[in-house]
Amino acid sequence: MTTTNTLDRIRADAVALCRAEETAVSIRSYGGLEFPDLLMDGAYAEQMRSMRTAFTPLPAIAGAVLQPRRLAVLRRDPPAEASFVVNESALTALEYGRGEPRVATAQLRWLADRIDERACTVRFLHFGARLALTPDPAFGPVLGGTPGPAFTIVTDADGRETVFADAPTPSRIHIVRDEIPDVRGAGYYTRRFAELSDASLDRDGSRERIRDAIRRCEELAARAPTDGDHSTGAIGSGGTKRSR
């Protein structure tokens, strides 16, 4: 594949995801080890884009350009019905000092507000969840009981389902349409999302879990150097202050 073809593929897949979400009646998303893209806000979203750009620059840039349009899906009237499963690892990364703690606290407070929105469901998949997942078709066998990579299921007004799954493609997106009948079909992912959701904390448990995470990040923020403090102390645990 030539460089031009690669760039075209990256852009086309990113645009396909964005347009599917813009016209969706429902969105179901699991974020892998991170927060789903639609649950990243403000400075935290910028921080994650910077990290992704260091590893996969072209897909990260394509995603950053379209992110404002994607986030608008949750604010439109009426909004799409959205269900999210968030791996607890995304919370613990912030609780143990990943990035700037004030940014982490703001992200978690914003996420806590989403839990109580009528058209939005956010549930946390805790570390003790029991899973019996089948092998992931994009990556091969999933290690026993682990949740696997991120994916988003988009349902349009005619009931057609399209899946956008993380995969080792140039765009980092593997598109799965519902007319595919075998193991790579959308039905695999709908069953998988249902299992992840059933294994997650309920709304009250998820709300309490994020409150705990907010308290821990607030404690980190209280200990972190202020903007006027030019010391080289660490943010989080030990070492030189991390760049943002």
C-alpha positions as CSV (number, residue, x, y, z in Angstrom):
1,M,0.0,0.0,0.0
2,T,1.4,3.4,-1.0
3,T,1.8,6.3,1.4
4,T,-1.1,8.1,-0.4
5,N,-3.3,5.1,-0.2
6,T,-2.5,4.7,3.5
7,L,-3.4,8.3,4.2
8,D,-6.6,7.9,2.3
9,R,-7.5,4.8,4.2
10,I,-6.8,6.4,7.6
11,R,-8.9,9.4,6.8
12,A,-11.8,7.3,5.2
13,D,-12.1,5.0,8.3
14,A,-12.0,8.0,10.7
15,V,-14.7,9.8,8.7
16,A,-16.8,6.6,8.5
17,L,-16.8,6.3,12.3
18,C,-17.7,10.0,12.8
19,R,-20.5,10.0,10.3
20,A,-21.9,6.8,11.7
21,E,-22.1,8.3,15.2
22,E,-23.6,11.5,13.9
23,T,-26.5,9.6,12.3
24,A,-26.8,6.9,15.0
25,V,-29.9,6.2,17.1
26,S,-27.7,4.3,19.6
27,I,-24.1,3.9,20.4
28,R,-22.5,1.1,22.5
29,S,-18.8,1.5,23.3
30,Y,-16.1,-0.3,25.3
31,G,-12.8,1.6,25.7
32,G,-10.4,-1.2,26.1
33,L,-7.8,-0.1,28.7
34,E,-8.7,3.6,28.2
35,F,-11.8,5.7,28.4
36,P,-13.9,5.5,25.3
37,D,-13.2,8.5,23.0
38,L,-16.7,9.9,23.5
39,L,-16.0,10.1,27.3
40,M,-12.8,12.1,27.1
41,D,-13.2,15.8,27.7
42,G,-11.1,19.0,27.6
43,A,-7.5,18.9,28.7
44,Y,-7.6,15.2,29.4
45,A,-8.6,14.5,25.7
46,E,-5.7,16.7,24.6
47,Q,-3.3,14.8,26.9
48,M,-4.4,11.5,25.4
49,R,-4.1,12.8,21.9
50,S,-0.6,13.8,22.6
51,M,0.3,10.4,23.9
52,R,-1.3,8.6,20.9
53,T,0.4,10.9,18.5
54,A,3.8,9.7,19.8
55,F,2.9,6.1,18.9
56,T,0.4,6.3,16.0
57,P,0.7,9.9,14.7
58,L,-1.5,9.7,11.5
59,P,-4.5,7.9,13.1
60,A,-4.2,10.2,16.2
61,I,-4.2,13.4,14.0
62,A,-7.2,12.1,12.0
63,G,-9.1,11.4,15.2
64,A,-8.2,14.7,16.8
65,V,-9.6,16.7,13.8
66,L,-12.9,14.9,14.0
67,Q,-13.3,14.7,17.8
68,P,-15.4,17.9,18.2
69,R,-17.9,16.5,15.7
70,R,-18.0,13.2,17.5
71,L,-18.5,14.7,21.0
72,A,-21.4,16.8,19.6
73,V,-23.3,13.5,19.2
74,L,-23.9,13.4,23.0
75,R,-25.1,17.0,23.0
76,R,-27.5,17.0,20.1
77,D,-31.3,17.2,20.6
78,P,-32.4,14.5,20.8
79,P,-29.1,12.8,21.8
80,A,-28.2,9.3,20.6
81,E,-28.8,6.7,23.3
82,A,-25.3,5.9,24.4
83,S,-24.0,3.0,26.6
84,F,-20.4,2.8,27.7
85,V,-18.4,0.2,29.5
86,V,-15.2,1.6,31.1
87,N,-12.4,-0.7,32.3
88,E,-11.4,0.0,35.9
89,S,-7.8,0.2,34.6
90,A,-8.6,3.6,33.1
91,L,-9.5,4.9,36.6
92,T,-6.6,3.4,38.4
93,A,-4.2,4.9,35.9
94,L,-5.4,8.3,37.0
95,E,-5.6,7.4,40.7
96,Y,-1.9,6.4,40.7
97,G,-0.7,9.6,39.1
98,R,-0.8,9.3,35.4
99,G,-0.6,12.8,34.0
100,E,-1.5,16.0,35.7
101,P,-3.8,15.3,38.7
102,R,-5.9,18.4,38.3
103,V,-6.6,17.4,34.7
104,A,-7.4,13.9,35.9
105,T,-9.8,15.3,38.5
106,A,-11.6,17.5,36.0
107,Q,-12.0,14.5,33.6
108,L,-13.4,12.3,36.4
109,R,-15.9,15.0,37.5
110,W,-17.1,15.5,33.9
111,L,-17.5,11.7,33.6
112,A,-19.4,11.5,36.9
113,D,-21.9,14.0,35.4
114,R,-22.4,11.7,32.4
115,I,-23.5,8.8,34.7
116,D,-26.7,10.6,35.6
117,E,-27.7,11.7,32.1
118,R,-30.9,10.2,30.9
119,A,-29.7,9.1,27.5
120,C,-26.2,8.0,28.7
121,T,-25.3,4.9,30.6
122,V,-21.7,4.5,32.0
123,R,-20.7,1.4,33.8
124,F,-17.3,0.3,35.2
125,L,-15.9,-3.1,34.5
126,H,-14.2,-3.9,37.8
127,F,-11.0,-6.0,38.1
128,G,-12.9,-8.9,39.8
129,A,-15.4,-9.3,36.9
130,R,-15.8,-12.9,35.6
131,L,-15.7,-13.1,31.9
132,A,-16.0,-16.0,29.4
133,L,-15.0,-14.1,26.2
134,T,-14.6,-15.9,22.9
135,P,-11.4,-15.1,20.9
136,D,-11.4,-11.6,19.4
137,P,-11.5,-12.0,15.6
138,A,-9.4,-8.8,15.0
139,F,-6.5,-9.8,17.3
140,G,-6.7,-13.5,17.6
141,P,-7.1,-15.3,21.0
142,V,-7.8,-13.1,24.0
143,L,-6.0,-14.2,27.1
144,G,-8.3,-16.1,29.4
145,G,-10.9,-13.8,30.9
146,T,-9.4,-10.5,29.8
147,P,-11.7,-7.9,28.2
148,G,-9.8,-7.4,25.0
149,P,-9.4,-4.3,22.8
150,A,-11.8,-1.4,22.4
151,F,-14.8,-1.3,20.0
152,T,-17.9,0.8,19.2
153,I,-21.2,-0.5,17.9
154,V,-23.3,2.0,16.0
155,T,-27.0,1.4,15.2
156,D,-28.7,3.6,12.5
157,A,-32.3,4.5,12.1
158,D,-33.0,1.4,10.0
159,G,-31.6,-0.9,12.7
160,R,-28.4,-1.7,10.9
161,E,-25.4,-2.2,13.1
162,T,-21.8,-1.3,12.2
163,V,-18.8,-2.0,14.5
164,F,-15.6,0.0,14.6
165,A,-13.1,-2.1,16.5
166,D,-9.5,-1.4,17.4
167,A,-7.2,-3.4,15.2
168,P,-3.7,-3.4,13.8
169,T,-4.7,-1.7,10.5
170,P,-3.2,1.6,9.2
171,S,-6.2,3.5,10.6
172,R,-6.3,1.4,13.8
173,I,-9.9,0.7,12.9
174,H,-11.5,-2.5,11.7
175,I,-15.0,-1.9,10.3
176,V,-17.5,-4.8,10.7
177,R,-20.9,-4.6,9.1
178,D,-24.0,-6.5,10.2
179,E,-24.4,-8.3,6.9
180,I,-21.3,-10.5,7.6
181,P,-22.8,-13.7,9.0
182,D,-19.7,-15.5,10.5
183,V,-17.6,-14.9,13.6
184,R,-16.5,-11.5,12.2
185,G,-20.0,-10.2,12.1
186,A,-21.5,-7.5,14.2
187,G,-23.4,-10.1,16.3
188,Y,-20.1,-11.2,17.9
189,Y,-19.6,-7.7,19.2
190,T,-23.1,-7.2,20.4
191,R,-22.9,-10.4,22.4
192,R,-19.5,-9.3,23.7
193,F,-20.8,-5.9,24.8
194,A,-23.7,-7.5,26.6
195,E,-21.4,-9.7,28.5
196,L,-19.1,-6.8,29.4
197,S,-22.1,-4.7,30.5
198,D,-23.6,-7.6,32.6
199,A,-20.2,-8.1,34.3
200,S,-19.9,-4.4,35.2
201,L,-20.9,-2.5,38.3
202,D,-24.5,-1.2,38.2
203,R,-25.2,2.6,38.1
204,D,-25.0,3.1,41.8
205,G,-21.8,1.0,42.1
206,S,-20.3,2.9,39.1
207,R,-21.2,6.2,40.7
208,E,-19.5,5.3,43.9
209,R,-16.4,3.9,42.2
210,I,-15.9,7.2,40.3
211,R,-16.4,9.2,43.5
212,D,-13.6,7.1,45.1
213,A,-11.4,7.9,42.1
214,I,-12.2,11.6,42.3
215,R,-11.2,11.7,46.0
216,R,-7.9,10.0,45.3
217,C,-7.1,12.4,42.4
218,E,-8.1,15.4,44.5
219,E,-5.6,14.2,47.1
220,L,-2.9,14.0,44.4
221,A,-3.8,17.4,43.1
222,A,-3.5,18.8,46.7
223,R,0.0,17.5,46.9
224,A,1.1,18.5,43.4
225,P,3.2,21.7,42.8
226,T,1.2,24.7,41.8
227,D,1.9,26.7,38.7
228,G,4.0,29.0,40.7
229,D,6.1,26.2,42.1
230,H,9.1,25.6,39.9
231,S,10.4,22.5,41.8
232,T,11.1,19.3,40.0
233,G,9.1,17.1,42.3
234,A,7.0,14.3,40.8
235,I,3.4,14.3,40.0
236,G,2.2,11.1,41.3
237,S,4.9,8.7,42.4
238,G,8.7,9.4,42.4
239,G,11.0,10.8,39.8
240,T,11.1,13.9,37.7
241,K,7.9,15.9,37.1
242,R,6.2,14.6,34.0
243,S,5.7,16.7,30.9
244,R,2.1,17.4,29.8
